[in-house]
Amino acid sequence: MKKIQLKNNIEILVDDEIYEDVVSHKWNICNAKGKNYIRTTVYYPKKQDIYLHHIVLGGLIKGNTTLFIDGNSLNCQKENLMQIPFHTKSHIRICQFTNKTSKYRGVYENNGKFISAIQIDGKLNYLGKFITEKEAAIKYDLKAIELYKQFAVTNLITNPYILPD
C-alpha cells in the first residue's frame, strides 16, 4: 500500500501496483451526494473527469456503481472496492428516518398493524400487513435476501450468503 498526499494533509491509499501510474496526476477531492471522491481531469482528446476508484477497478460495468467496503472513499485499494448493481447501494446505506415507528428496517406501524415494505429500483414495494413487528421484519428479511443476496441488510434472519468468520 502506498499513500498519495493531497492538499490539507489528506492522504489517499492506493495499491503498490498502480502507484507509479497514478501518482503523477493532479488529484483533488470532489464532493458528490455528501461523499468525497478522488478525481483528476484529462484534456485529451476532450475534457473528462476521471475517478481514481474507476481506474483501480478497470472501469465500471454499465448499471453498476462502486462500493467502498470499509466506507472510506479515500481508500482506493482494490481490496476495498467492489462493483455492485446500482439499485443495491440504496439498500446498503444506513436508514436515517427520524419518525420510525418500528425498531426494524423496512417495517412501520400503521393503525395498530405492522407494514413491511422494501425499496426496489427506487420504488417502495409493499410486502404485507402483519399483527406483530417481528413477522413484518422476517418478511422484509426474506425479500431483502432474495433481491440483494450477499448485500442484504437483515433484521432477524442471518443472511445465508454471508459466511461466518
C-alpha positions, 0 to 999 in steps of 0.5 A: 500500500502506498499513500498519495498526499493531497492538499490539507494533509489528506492522504489517499491509499492506493495499491503498490501496483498502480502507484507509479501510474497514478501518482503523477496526476493532479488529484483533488477531492470532489464532493458528490451526494455528501461523499468525497471522491478522488478525481483528476481531469484529462484534456485529451482528446476532450475534457473528462473527469476521471475517478481514481476508484474507476481506474483501480477497478478497470472501469465500471460495468454499465448499471453498476456503481462502486462500493467502498467496503470499509466506507472510506472513499479515500481508500482506493485499494482494490481490496476495498472496492467492489462493483455492485448493481446500482439499485443495491447501494440504496439498500446498503446505506444506513436508514436515517428516518427520524419518525420510525415507528418500528425498531426494524428496517423496512417495517412501520406501524400503521393503525395498530398493524405492522407494514413491511415494505422494501425499496426496489429500483427506487420504488417502495414495494409493499410486502404485507400487513402483519399483527406483530413487528417481528413477522413484518421484519422476517418478511422484509428479511426474506425479500431483502435476501432474495433481491440483494443476496450477499448485500442484504441488510437483515433484521432477524434472519442471518443472511445465508450468503454471508459466511461466518468468520 
